[in-house]
Amino acid sequence: MLQSLSMKKILIGIVVILVLIAGFYALNAYIYNEKQGSAAEDYKDAEYVIDGVRVKLENGFAETESAPGSASKATTRYFGNEIRSDLNSDGREDIVFLLTQETGGSGVFYYVVASLNTDRGYVGSEALFLGDRIAPQTTEKGNGKIIVVNYADRKLGEDFSIEPSQAKSIWLLLDASTMQFGEVEKNFEGEADPSRMSLGMKSWTWISALYNDGREVKPKKSGVFTISFGNDGNFSATTDCNSMGGKYTTDTLNKTINFSEIMSTKMYCVGSQEEEFETLLQNTQNYHFTSRGELVLDLKFDSGSVIFK
């Protein structure tokens, strides 16, 4: 009899634990879905949160109460300037675009929103306010998942009757867990993916050389020392005086690189750093990329490194 009662208590305890676990996951799923909002087959039919109010678009249009119980309406419209990018690394192409909203006055308020392409459909984000009666220009991809929105606004203190003339840009990252945009600093570093970077992806500009004895050498003229890598094993470079070129070989597994047959035009320039730049290339042994979007050439005998951007 006592053994039977003990077994019943154990079974009841197991059932209670299972119910609590199920309740925990159900609550988490509910909270997640509340944050994510409803899904739609098309991003122009998705739901977005504008100033704390959920707005469900239908073919890029919505009309809602300006305030609870108010007779005036807020009209929300798809504006455009859309760009497609994988914002949450799930392999699907998401969409960022602009919305406008008019609330009955003279203002036309511009917002940037994202629509994630999920397995449930398109899920809208919270809207980020850009400004009133601005002049949108372009929306572009930045490093990594950064989105850059360019627009013109009025200068501080200017009347709304004046056309926007001051160029502005805002750099944004979407937090997919909260569906909110966060603003990042211009020239934000830390979003490049080194595994996807390659020598031939761009023309690289010499930034500095850092030696292990503490010395740092920078170009006296910014932006004039560049290097480009061809797929045929040839490289070309510009300096503060002459053009330069030659051959290079790499071992992508061990990240080694060797420059050879370096030649340049023969113009003489007083104070040129060309010879030092050529020596850096000759002494290079390895290379790697950083999450700041840099190409780093490591010098032989672990003596230092050369940074390109």
C-alpha positions in Angstrom: 0.0 0.0 0.0 2.8 2.5 1.0 4.7 1.5 -2.2 1.6 2.2 -4.3 1.1 5.7 -2.7 4.8 6.5 -3.3 4.5 5.5 -7.0 1.4 7.7 -7.4 3.3 10.7 -5.9 6.2 10.1 -8.2 3.8 9.9 -11.2 2.0 13.1 -10.1 5.3 14.8 -9.7 6.4 13.8 -13.2 3.1 15.0 -14.7 3.5 18.4 -12.8 7.0 18.8 -14.2 5.9 18.0 -17.7 3.0 20.5 -17.5 5.4 23.2 -16.2 7.9 22.5 -19.0 5.1 22.6 -21.6 3.8 25.8 -20.1 7.3 27.3 -20.2 7.7 26.6 -23.9 4.2 27.7 -24.7 4.8 31.0 -22.9 8.1 31.5 -24.7 6.5 30.7 -28.0 3.7 33.2 -27.3 6.2 35.9 -26.3 8.3 35.2 -29.4 5.3 35.4 -31.7 4.2 38.6 -30.1 7.6 40.1 -30.7 7.7 38.8 -34.3 4.1 39.8 -35.2 2.0 38.1 -37.8 3.4 36.9 -41.0 2.2 37.7 -44.6 2.8 36.2 -48.0 4.1 39.6 -49.3 6.1 42.2 -47.4 3.6 44.9 -48.6 0.9 43.0 -46.7 2.9 42.5 -43.5 2.4 44.2 -40.1 4.7 46.9 -38.8 4.9 48.7 -35.5 4.9 52.5 -36.0 5.3 54.6 -32.8 4.0 51.7 -30.7 1.0 51.0 -32.9 0.7 47.8 -35.1 -0.2 48.8 -38.6 -1.2 46.0 -41.1 -0.6 46.9 -44.7 -2.7 45.8 -47.6 -0.8 46.2 -50.9 1.4 48.8 -49.3 -1.5 50.9 -47.7 -3.2 51.1 -44.4 -5.6 53.5 -42.7 -5.9 53.4 -38.9 -7.1 55.6 -36.1 -4.7 58.5 -35.3 -5.5 57.8 -31.6 -7.9 55.3 -29.9 -11.5 56.6 -30.4 -10.3 59.4 -32.7 -12.3 60.3 -35.8 -9.1 61.3 -37.7 -7.2 58.7 -39.6 -3.5 57.9 -40.0 -2.6 57.0 -43.6 0.4 54.7 -44.0 1.9 54.1 -47.5 4.7 52.1 -49.0 7.3 54.7 -50.3 10.0 52.5 -51.7 13.8 52.8 -51.8 13.9 49.2 -51.0 17.0 47.0 -50.7 17.3 43.2 -50.3 19.8 41.7 -47.9 20.0 38.7 -45.5 19.6 40.6 -42.2 19.5 37.6 -39.9 21.9 35.1 -41.5 19.2 32.5 -42.3 20.0 32.2 -46.0 16.9 34.1 -47.0 16.8 37.5 -48.6 15.0 40.1 -46.4 13.8 43.6 -47.5 14.3 47.1 -46.1 12.3 50.0 -47.4 10.7 53.3 -46.5 7.1 54.0 -45.3 5.3 57.4 -45.0 2.6 58.2 -42.6 0.2 61.2 -42.6 -2.0 61.9 -39.6 -4.3 64.6 -40.9 -1.9 67.6 -40.5 0.6 69.0 -42.9 3.3 66.6 -41.9 4.5 63.6 -44.0 6.5 61.4 -41.6 9.1 59.0 -43.1 10.1 55.7 -41.5 12.5 52.9 -42.4 11.3 49.3 -41.8 12.5 45.8 -42.4 10.5 42.7 -43.4 12.2 39.4 -42.6 11.6 36.5 -45.0 10.8 33.7 -42.6 9.5 30.2 -43.1 6.1 31.5 -41.9 6.1 34.4 -44.4 7.2 38.0 -44.2 7.4 39.5 -40.7 7.6 43.3 -40.2 9.8 45.2 -37.8 9.4 48.2 -35.7 9.6 51.4 -37.8 12.5 53.8 -37.2 11.5 57.5 -37.6 13.7 59.4 -40.1 12.0 62.8 -40.3 9.1 65.0 -41.3 8.9 66.1 -45.0 12.5 64.9 -45.8 13.8 64.1 -49.2 14.8 60.4 -49.4 17.7 59.6 -51.7 19.1 56.1 -51.7 19.2 53.0 -49.5 22.4 51.0 -49.7 24.2 48.0 -48.2 27.0 48.7 -45.8 29.6 46.3 -44.3 28.1 43.0 -43.2 24.4 43.5 -42.3 24.6 47.3 -42.0 22.0 49.2 -44.0 22.7 52.9 -45.0 19.8 55.2 -45.6 20.6 58.5 -47.3 18.3 61.4 -47.4 18.2 65.3 -47.4 16.8 67.3 -44.5 16.5 70.9 -43.5 19.2 72.6 -41.6 18.6 73.3 -37.9 16.0 76.1 -37.5 14.9 76.1 -41.2 11.2 76.4 -41.9 9.3 73.5 -43.6 8.6 75.8 -46.6 12.3 75.5 -47.5 13.3 72.5 -49.6 15.6 70.0 -47.8 19.2 70.5 -48.8 21.4 69.1 -46.0 22.6 65.6 -46.9 22.3 63.0 -44.1 23.0 59.3 -43.8 22.0 56.9 -41.0 23.7 53.5 -40.5 21.4 50.8 -39.1 21.6 47.2 -37.9 18.4 45.2 -37.3 18.2 43.2 -34.1 16.2 40.2 -35.3 15.2 39.1 -31.8 13.5 42.4 -31.0 12.7 43.5 -34.6 14.2 46.9 -33.8 16.8 48.9 -35.7 19.8 50.2 -33.9 21.9 53.1 -35.2 25.7 52.5 -35.5 28.5 55.0 -36.0 29.5 55.9 -39.5 32.5 53.9 -40.7 31.5 51.3 -38.2 34.0 48.5 -38.0 33.4 44.9 -36.9 30.8 43.7 -39.4 33.0 42.3 -42.2 33.1 38.5 -42.6 36.8 37.5 -43.0 35.8 34.1 -44.3 34.1 35.8 -47.3 36.9 38.3 -48.0 39.5 37.8 -50.8 42.6 39.5 -52.1 40.8 40.3 -55.4 37.6 41.7 -54.0 38.7 45.4 -54.2 41.6 47.8 -54.5 43.4 48.0 -51.1 44.7 51.2 -49.7 47.8 51.2 -47.4 46.9 52.5 -44.0 50.0 51.8 -41.8 52.9 49.5 -41.0 53.3 48.4 -37.4 56.7 47.0 -36.3 57.3 44.8 -33.3 59.8 47.2 -31.9 57.0 49.8 -31.5 57.6 51.8 -34.7 54.6 52.8 -36.8 54.9 54.1 -40.3 52.1 55.8 -42.2 51.9 57.2 -45.7 52.6 60.9 -45.7 49.9 61.2 -48.5 46.7 59.5 -47.6 45.1 57.2 -50.1 47.9 57.2 -52.8 49.4 53.8 -51.9 47.1 51.1 -53.3 47.4 47.5 -54.4 45.1 45.4 -56.5 45.3 41.6 -57.1 44.4 40.0 -60.4 43.2 36.5 -60.8 46.1 35.8 -63.2 48.8 36.0 -60.5 49.7 39.6 -61.3 49.3 42.6 -59.0 49.4 46.3 -59.7 50.1 49.2 -57.2 50.2 52.9 -57.1 52.5 54.9 -54.9 53.2 58.6 -54.1 55.5 58.7 -57.1 55.3 55.8 -59.6 53.1 52.9 -60.7 54.2 49.5 -59.7 53.5 45.9 -60.6 54.7 42.3 -60.5 53.7 38.8 -59.7 52.3 37.2 -56.5 51.7 33.6 -55.4 49.5 32.4 -52.5 48.8 29.4 -50.5 45.2 29.9 -49.4 45.3 27.1 -46.9 48.3 28.4 -45.0 47.6 32.1 -45.9 51.1 32.6 -47.3 51.9 35.2 -50.0 55.0 36.0 -51.9 55.6 39.0 -54.2 58.2 38.7 -57.0 59.4 40.4 -60.2 58.4 43.8 -58.8 58.9 46.6 -61.3 58.0 50.3 -61.4 58.2 53.3 -63.5 61.3 55.4 -63.0 60.1 58.9 -62.1 62.1 60.5 -59.2 60.2 62.2 -56.4 61.8 63.9 -53.4 60.7 62.5 -50.1 58.9 59.5 -51.7 58.0 56.5 -49.5 57.9 54.2 -52.6 61.1 52.3 -51.7 59.8 51.6 -48.2 56.5 50.4 -49.6 58.3 48.1 -52.0 60.4 46.7 -49.2 57.3 45.9 -47.1 55.9 43.9 -50.0 59.2 42.0 -50.5 59.3 41.1 -46.8 55.7 39.9 -46.6 55.2 36.2 -45.7 51.5 35.8 -44.7 48.2 37.5 -45.0 44.8 37.5 -43.3 41.6 39.5 -43.1 39.9 41.1 -40.1 36.3 41.7 -39.1 37.1 45.5 -39.5 37.4 44.9 -43.3 41.1 45.1 -43.3 43.8 43.1 -45.3 46.8 42.5 -43.1 50.2 41.5 -44.5 52.4 39.8 -41.9 56.1 40.4 -42.3 58.8 37.7 -42.2 60.3 36.6 -38.9 57.2 38.0 -37.1 58.7 41.4 -37.4 55.5 43.4 -37.9 52.4 43.8 -40.1 51.1 46.1 -42.9 47.5 47.2 -42.8 45.4 47.9 -45.8 41.7 48.9 -45.9 
